[in-house]
Amino acid sequence: MRKGRTQVYRKSKFIYLMRRKQFYIKWRWGVENIKRKSIKGYILLESLISMALLSFLVTFLLSSLTNSRQQEAQENQQIESLNVAQMAIESQLTELSLNGSVIKIRQDSTATIISDHGKEILRLEAQN
């Protein structure tokens, strides 16, 4: 009888260990799958954040370049208007149209007003 009890005990211990090992393996596989999924999710999240940052930087850079070029074009237009105004003053003309600038010079007893397309660009006043 003792021999039968030990044999049953050994079988039950073996089954318990097998069940425990299978449970451990299943749990371990589940963790690996979760880790793999979370790594893929982390990589996806990281790539989305980097794409958003890259698009923000490119948009910021392009908008600043556009603003800079517009400002430079306005400054060049003002320089051109002043050059045409200088030509008009040197040639003693009251109106001169050149390179898209229409310069008109009005002289009073106290001031000289230079305008381009009806917009005043320069006012020279005499000091008393």
C-alpha positions as CSV (number, residue, x, y, z in Angstrom):
1,M,0.0,0.0,0.0
2,R,2.8,2.3,0.7
3,K,4.2,1.8,-2.7
4,G,0.9,2.8,-4.3
5,R,0.7,6.0,-2.3
6,T,4.2,7.2,-3.3
7,Q,3.5,6.4,-6.9
8,V,0.3,8.5,-6.8
9,Y,2.1,11.2,-5.0
10,R,4.9,11.3,-7.6
11,K,2.3,11.3,-10.4
12,S,0.4,14.2,-8.9
13,K,3.6,16.1,-8.2
14,F,4.7,15.6,-11.8
15,I,1.3,16.7,-13.1
16,Y,1.3,19.7,-10.8
17,L,4.8,20.6,-12.0
18,M,3.7,20.2,-15.6
19,R,0.7,22.3,-15.1
20,R,2.8,24.9,-13.3
21,K,5.4,24.9,-16.1
22,Q,2.7,25.1,-18.8
23,F,1.1,28.0,-16.9
24,Y,4.4,29.7,-16.6
25,I,5.2,29.2,-20.3
26,K,1.7,30.5,-21.3
27,W,2.1,33.5,-19.0
28,R,5.6,34.1,-20.4
29,W,4.4,34.0,-24.0
30,G,1.7,36.4,-23.1
31,V,4.1,38.8,-21.7
32,E,6.4,38.6,-24.7
33,N,3.4,39.3,-27.0
34,I,2.4,42.2,-24.9
35,K,6.0,43.5,-25.0
36,R,6.2,43.1,-28.7
37,K,2.9,45.0,-29.2
38,S,3.9,47.7,-26.8
39,I,7.3,48.1,-28.5
40,K,5.5,48.4,-31.9
41,G,3.1,50.9,-30.3
42,Y,6.0,52.8,-28.8
43,I,7.9,53.0,-32.1
44,L,4.7,54.2,-33.8
45,L,4.1,56.8,-31.2
46,E,7.7,57.9,-31.4
47,S,7.6,58.2,-35.2
48,L,4.3,60.2,-35.1
49,I,5.9,62.6,-32.6
50,S,9.0,63.0,-34.7
51,M,6.9,63.6,-37.9
52,A,4.8,66.2,-36.1
53,L,8.0,68.0,-34.8
54,L,9.6,67.8,-38.3
55,S,6.5,69.2,-40.0
56,F,6.3,72.0,-37.4
57,L,9.9,73.0,-37.9
58,V,9.6,72.9,-41.7
59,T,6.4,75.0,-41.6
60,F,8.0,77.5,-39.3
61,L,11.1,77.8,-41.5
62,L,9.2,78.2,-44.7
63,S,6.9,80.8,-43.2
64,S,9.8,82.8,-41.9
65,L,11.5,82.7,-45.3
66,T,8.4,83.9,-47.0
67,N,8.0,86.8,-44.6
68,S,11.7,87.7,-45.0
69,R,11.4,87.7,-48.8
70,Q,8.2,89.9,-48.7
71,Q,9.9,92.3,-46.4
72,E,13.0,92.4,-48.6
73,A,10.8,93.1,-51.7
74,Q,9.1,96.0,-49.9
75,E,12.4,97.5,-48.9
76,N,13.7,97.2,-52.5
77,Q,10.6,98.9,-53.8
78,Q,11.1,101.8,-51.3
79,I,14.8,102.1,-52.3
80,E,13.8,102.2,-56.0
81,S,11.2,104.9,-55.2
82,L,13.8,107.0,-53.3
83,N,16.3,106.6,-56.2
84,V,13.6,107.8,-58.7
85,A,12.8,110.7,-56.3
86,Q,16.5,111.7,-56.2
87,M,16.5,111.7,-60.0
88,A,13.4,113.9,-60.1
89,I,14.9,116.4,-57.7
90,E,18.3,116.5,-59.5
91,S,16.5,117.1,-62.9
92,Q,14.1,119.6,-61.2
93,L,10.9,117.8,-62.3
94,T,7.7,117.8,-60.3
95,E,6.6,114.4,-61.6
96,L,8.6,111.4,-62.8
97,S,7.5,107.9,-63.7
98,L,10.2,105.3,-63.9
99,N,10.5,101.5,-63.2
100,G,6.9,101.3,-61.8
101,S,7.4,104.3,-59.5
102,V,5.3,107.4,-60.0
103,I,7.0,110.2,-58.0
104,K,5.4,113.5,-57.4
105,I,7.2,116.4,-55.7
106,R,5.3,119.3,-54.1
107,Q,7.2,122.2,-52.8
108,D,5.8,124.8,-50.3
109,S,7.6,127.7,-48.7
110,T,8.2,125.5,-45.6
111,A,8.4,121.9,-46.8
112,T,9.1,119.6,-49.7
113,I,6.9,116.5,-49.9
114,I,7.8,113.5,-52.0
115,S,5.1,111.0,-52.7
116,D,4.9,107.7,-54.6
117,H,1.5,106.6,-56.0
118,G,-0.2,109.2,-53.7
119,K,1.6,107.8,-50.6
120,E,4.0,110.2,-48.8
121,I,7.5,108.7,-48.7
122,L,9.6,111.7,-47.6
123,R,8.9,115.1,-46.1
124,L,11.7,117.7,-46.0
125,E,11.0,120.7,-43.8
126,A,13.1,123.9,-43.7
127,Q,14.3,125.0,-40.2
128,N,13.9,128.6,-39.2
